[in-house]
Amino acid sequence: MIAAIGLGVLQIVVVVSLALAGPDDATHRAPIGISAPPVVASTVLKIIDAEPGRPVVARAIATAAAARASVQDGSVVAAVVVDLSSETDILYIASARGTWLNSAVERQVSAIEGPLGRRVEVRDLVPARAGDAGARGVFAIVGVLVILAFAVPIVVTWLRGPVAPTFGLGVLRLAVVSGSSGALGLVAAMVAAGRYGGDVPGWWLIGTLTVLAGATTTMALQSLFGVVGIGIASTVFVLAAAPLVRVGSPLLLPEPWAFITPWLPHGAALDAGINQAYFGGGNLLPPMLVLLAWTALSVLTMVVSRRERTRDHIESPALALG
């Protein structure tokens, strides 16, 4: 009963947050690069650091070529190149990240440089593919993977119950879920590689880890709360992912969503997918580590939960909550 009440409160909190979570006019700690003479770069960085709410986080980049490369490989969402021989600075962006994000960054850079007597010219280095504004194709692929990650353990629960009765059957259950994740990840990889190009193994790794992280997290919650864990998982994976459908980038979400989302499986999967689709897969390690961490922590939770149930002679977590 307590678990059900807590779940209901959690669902209400998330739903209310989603109702208020429209795209902000400003980003939240969006990484940008500044290429300028040292004195100018230092001044601009101090102005940016003093901005209330830290809408952008800037770092100095030595050359204009390095600034362009940092946008092209996804290290930053935008880069400003200052040329003192002109009154106009160049703002390099990647339109593949979405109109709202780029517009917000452009407004913020213009607001910073305007008082300095500088104008901003925008140049797009990573345009979105035709019909894929804001990387909506990646959103769709990741969205399907998140739903599958939630569905796989539901099917297992329907067939075999919320938890395995023995340790050996628990290992077998985890092996089945891992194999299913790999198979579903391969199908998603074929679709993604056909649409965006790139290597199938890279997409396969993203797809497999996305499903595996979501599925094992759901299983871990079931090991703690029984069938109620499915409801908690739906809150984490379905409701918490909904704001991204509206705004297109975690950087535009209001706090605390802007900070939390990249650390959740769906946020990490989206980051990895966009990097693979448009930025050459050069920054896949951080989101992949997030997905691996969720998987490892979930498996550890299942092991510890089983040990505690065995010690207390509890057959099912549902009995402990009755």
VMD Tcl script that draws the C-alpha trace (Angstrom):
set ca {
  {0.00 0.00 0.00}
  {2.78 2.43 0.92}
  {4.60 1.66 -2.33}
  {1.44 2.24 -4.37}
  {0.80 5.59 -2.64}
  {4.40 6.65 -3.16}
  {4.21 5.70 -6.83}
  {1.03 7.70 -7.26}
  {2.63 10.78 -5.71}
  {5.70 10.35 -7.92}
  {3.54 10.09 -11.03}
  {1.64 13.26 -10.08}
  {4.86 15.19 -9.48}
  {6.26 14.16 -12.85}
  {3.03 14.89 -14.73}
  {2.77 18.37 -13.20}
  {6.42 19.03 -14.02}
  {5.84 17.98 -17.62}
  {2.88 20.32 -17.91}
  {5.19 23.19 -16.97}
  {8.26 21.98 -18.86}
  {8.02 23.91 -22.09}
  {11.16 25.08 -23.89}
  {12.99 27.83 -22.06}
  {14.08 30.99 -23.87}
  {17.61 30.35 -22.65}
  {19.72 27.24 -22.55}
  {21.10 25.74 -19.36}
  {24.89 25.32 -19.30}
  {25.18 24.78 -23.04}
  {28.86 24.22 -23.95}
  {30.25 26.73 -26.45}
  {33.73 27.63 -27.66}
  {35.38 31.04 -27.98}
  {38.24 31.61 -30.42}
  {39.68 35.11 -29.98}
  {42.88 36.94 -29.09}
  {43.77 36.10 -25.47}
  {42.75 39.46 -23.96}
  {39.40 39.44 -25.78}
  {38.73 35.79 -24.97}
  {39.44 36.43 -21.28}
  {37.00 39.35 -21.21}
  {34.25 37.41 -22.98}
  {34.72 34.39 -20.72}
  {34.38 36.57 -17.62}
  {31.17 38.10 -18.98}
  {29.77 34.65 -19.75}
  {30.72 33.29 -16.32}
  {28.89 36.21 -14.69}
  {25.63 35.52 -16.55}
  {22.86 34.61 -14.08}
  {21.80 30.98 -14.34}
  {24.86 30.05 -16.45}
  {22.93 29.68 -19.75}
  {26.19 28.79 -21.51}
  {29.51 27.40 -20.36}
  {32.34 28.68 -22.53}
  {35.89 27.56 -23.05}
  {38.70 29.17 -25.00}
  {39.74 27.52 -28.27}
  {43.11 28.34 -29.79}
  {42.26 28.71 -33.49}
  {39.29 29.27 -35.78}
  {39.90 25.88 -37.37}
  {39.80 24.19 -33.98}
  {36.59 26.07 -33.16}
  {34.93 24.81 -36.34}
  {36.16 21.28 -35.65}
  {34.73 21.35 -32.13}
  {31.28 22.10 -33.56}
  {31.62 19.46 -36.25}
  {32.60 16.70 -33.81}
  {29.92 17.67 -31.28}
  {32.27 18.78 -28.50}
  {30.38 22.09 -28.26}
  {26.96 23.15 -29.49}
  {28.34 26.38 -30.99}
  {31.57 28.31 -31.35}
  {32.30 32.02 -31.73}
  {35.28 33.18 -33.77}
  {36.31 36.80 -33.08}
  {38.24 38.70 -35.76}
  {39.30 42.15 -34.55}
  {39.86 43.31 -38.14}
  {36.06 43.23 -38.52}
  {33.10 44.30 -36.40}
  {31.36 41.01 -37.16}
  {32.07 37.77 -35.35}
  {31.20 34.35 -36.75}
  {28.94 32.04 -34.77}
  {29.28 28.46 -35.97}
  {26.34 26.19 -35.16}
  {24.99 22.74 -36.02}
  {21.40 23.05 -37.21}
  {21.07 19.28 -36.76}
  {20.65 20.03 -33.05}
  {17.36 21.81 -33.68}
  {16.02 25.29 -34.36}
  {15.04 26.07 -30.76}
  {18.47 25.29 -29.38}
  {20.33 27.23 -32.04}
  {18.00 30.21 -31.76}
  {18.50 30.30 -27.99}
  {22.29 30.14 -28.34}
  {22.26 32.86 -31.01}
  {20.18 35.16 -28.78}
  {22.50 34.60 -25.85}
  {25.68 35.20 -27.85}
  {24.19 38.34 -29.41}
  {23.16 39.62 -25.98}
  {26.71 39.14 -24.72}
  {28.48 40.65 -27.72}
  {26.04 43.50 -28.44}
  {27.26 45.73 -25.58}
  {30.82 45.17 -26.84}
  {29.90 46.68 -30.19}
  {30.08 43.39 -32.05}
  {27.67 41.82 -34.52}
  {27.16 38.10 -35.05}
  {26.98 36.23 -38.35}
  {25.66 32.67 -38.13}
  {27.09 29.85 -40.22}
  {25.83 26.29 -40.16}
  {28.48 23.56 -40.13}
  {26.31 20.49 -39.51}
  {22.98 20.87 -41.31}
  {20.14 18.49 -40.62}
  {19.32 15.97 -43.31}
  {16.26 16.63 -45.43}
  {13.14 15.85 -43.44}
  {15.07 15.39 -40.22}
  {14.81 18.79 -38.54}
  {16.02 18.60 -34.97}
  {17.21 15.01 -35.51}
  {13.64 13.78 -35.21}
  {14.60 10.48 -36.78}
  {17.04 9.85 -33.93}
  {14.30 10.80 -31.46}
  {12.01 8.22 -33.03}
  {14.63 5.45 -32.99}
  {15.60 6.13 -29.37}
  {11.94 6.43 -28.38}
  {11.17 2.99 -29.80}
  {14.23 1.54 -28.02}
  {13.11 3.04 -24.70}
  {9.63 1.54 -25.13}
  {11.16 -1.84 -25.98}
  {13.41 -1.59 -22.93}
  {10.29 -1.20 -20.84}
  {8.34 -3.89 -22.73}
  {10.91 -6.72 -22.61}
  {10.81 -7.21 -18.82}
  {7.02 -6.82 -18.85}
  {6.80 -9.80 -21.21}
  {9.18 -11.77 -19.00}
  {7.12 -10.87 -15.94}
  {3.91 -11.91 -17.66}
  {5.45 -15.27 -18.54}
  {7.53 -15.98 -15.43}
  {6.54 -13.57 -12.66}
  {8.27 -10.43 -11.30}
  {11.30 -12.28 -9.90}
  {12.96 -15.62 -10.61}
  {12.47 -18.24 -7.86}
  {16.13 -19.34 -7.89}
  {19.50 -17.74 -8.54}
  {20.09 -19.96 -11.59}
  {16.76 -18.96 -13.13}
  {17.61 -15.35 -12.37}
  {20.84 -15.67 -14.35}
  {18.90 -17.32 -17.17}
  {16.35 -14.49 -17.10}
  {19.14 -11.93 -17.34}
  {20.70 -13.86 -20.24}
  {17.38 -13.88 -22.10}
  {16.95 -10.15 -21.57}
  {20.53 -9.52 -22.72}
  {20.01 -11.61 -25.85}
  {16.75 -9.83 -26.58}
  {18.48 -6.47 -26.13}
  {21.16 -7.48 -28.61}
  {18.61 -8.67 -31.17}
  {16.46 -5.55 -30.86}
  {19.57 -3.37 -30.92}
  {20.66 -5.00 -34.17}
  {17.30 -4.30 -35.83}
  {17.48 -0.68 -34.68}
  {21.07 -0.46 -35.95}
  {20.07 -1.60 -39.41}
  {17.32 1.03 -39.54}
  {19.54 3.80 -38.17}
  {22.52 2.99 -40.39}
  {20.23 2.90 -43.41}
  {18.91 6.37 -42.60}
  {22.04 8.09 -41.31}
  {24.90 6.00 -42.58}
  {27.75 5.19 -40.26}
  {28.87 1.79 -39.06}
  {26.27 -0.75 -38.03}
  {28.38 -1.92 -35.02}
  {28.31 1.58 -33.55}
  {24.54 1.83 -33.86}
  {24.18 -1.75 -32.61}
  {26.13 -0.90 -29.45}
  {23.93 2.12 -28.81}
  {20.71 0.18 -29.40}
  {21.78 -2.82 -27.31}
  {22.93 -0.76 -24.33}
  {19.79 1.39 -24.46}
  {17.46 -1.60 -24.27}
  {19.67 -3.43 -21.76}
  {19.94 -0.43 -19.41}
  {16.19 0.14 -19.45}
  {15.29 -3.52 -19.12}
  {17.69 -4.26 -16.27}
  {16.58 -1.12 -14.41}
  {12.97 -2.26 -14.67}
  {13.98 -5.72 -13.44}
  {15.90 -4.18 -10.53}
  {12.86 -2.14 -9.51}
  {10.76 -5.29 -9.68}
  {13.26 -7.10 -7.46}
  {12.72 -4.36 -4.89}
  {9.02 -3.60 -5.24}
  {7.49 -6.50 -7.14}
  {5.01 -5.66 -9.90}
  {4.83 -2.09 -8.54}
  {8.36 -1.68 -9.93}
  {6.88 -1.65 -13.42}
  {4.92 1.46 -12.53}
  {8.04 3.13 -11.15}
  {9.91 2.23 -14.33}
  {7.14 3.76 -16.44}
  {7.61 7.00 -14.50}
  {11.36 6.99 -15.10}
  {11.37 5.94 -18.75}
  {8.08 7.16 -20.21}
  {6.97 10.21 -18.25}
  {10.46 11.55 -17.63}
  {11.28 11.24 -21.34}
  {8.21 13.22 -22.44}
  {9.74 16.73 -22.12}
  {12.28 15.92 -24.83}
  {9.46 15.34 -27.31}
  {8.37 18.94 -26.77}
  {11.69 20.79 -26.62}
  {14.14 18.68 -28.64}
  {17.17 19.17 -26.36}
  {17.87 18.66 -22.65}
  {19.72 21.98 -22.72}
  {16.38 23.78 -23.18}
  {14.59 22.04 -20.34}
  {13.92 23.94 -17.12}
  {15.79 22.85 -14.03}
  {16.09 20.24 -12.67}
  {15.31 18.45 -15.97}
  {18.25 20.06 -17.78}
  {20.66 18.55 -15.26}
  {18.90 15.22 -14.66}
  {18.03 14.15 -18.21}
  {21.55 13.39 -19.54}
  {22.04 11.04 -16.58}
  {18.90 9.02 -17.31}
  {18.97 6.15 -19.82}
  {16.78 7.90 -22.40}
  {18.83 11.11 -22.20}
  {22.11 9.25 -22.57}
  {20.72 7.19 -25.46}
  {19.55 10.32 -27.27}
  {22.93 11.98 -26.79}
  {24.68 8.89 -28.17}
  {22.29 8.61 -31.12}
  {22.68 12.24 -32.17}
  {26.46 11.98 -31.87}
  {26.47 8.87 -34.02}
  {24.08 10.30 -36.61}
  {25.60 13.75 -37.11}
  {28.94 14.10 -35.34}
  {30.89 11.03 -36.36}
  {30.47 9.17 -33.08}
  {33.42 11.00 -31.56}
  {31.80 11.66 -28.17}
  {30.05 8.37 -27.50}
  {32.02 7.41 -24.39}
  {30.20 9.60 -21.80}
  {26.63 8.50 -22.72}
  {27.76 4.89 -23.14}
  {29.24 4.96 -19.64}
  {25.92 6.28 -18.31}
  {24.06 3.36 -19.90}
  {26.64 0.86 -18.63}
  {26.43 2.35 -15.13}
  {22.64 1.93 -15.07}
  {23.03 -1.67 -16.22}
  {25.73 -2.53 -13.69}
  {23.91 -0.85 -10.81}
  {20.69 -2.64 -11.74}
  {22.36 -6.07 -11.83}
  {24.01 -5.35 -8.48}
  {20.63 -4.32 -7.06}
  {19.06 -7.57 -8.22}
  {21.85 -9.63 -6.66}
  {21.67 -7.81 -3.32}
  {17.87 -7.90 -3.31}
  {17.89 -11.67 -3.85}
  {20.43 -12.14 -1.08}
  {18.30 -10.14 1.34}
  {15.12 -11.98 0.40}
  {16.90 -15.31 0.85}
  {18.24 -14.27 4.24}
  {14.78 -13.12 5.38}
  {13.03 -16.12 3.76}
  {10.88 -13.91 1.52}
  {9.80 -15.56 -1.73}
  {8.65 -12.40 -3.51}
  {9.25 -8.66 -2.92}
  {5.48 -8.19 -3.12}
  {5.15 -10.13 0.13}
  {7.50 -7.76 1.89}
  {5.32 -4.81 0.85}
  {1.98 -6.31 1.84}
}
mol new
graphics top color blue
foreach p $ca { graphics top sphere $p radius 0.5 }
foreach p [lrange $ca 0 end-1] q [lrange $ca 1 end] { graphics top cylinder $p $q radius 0.2 }
display resetview
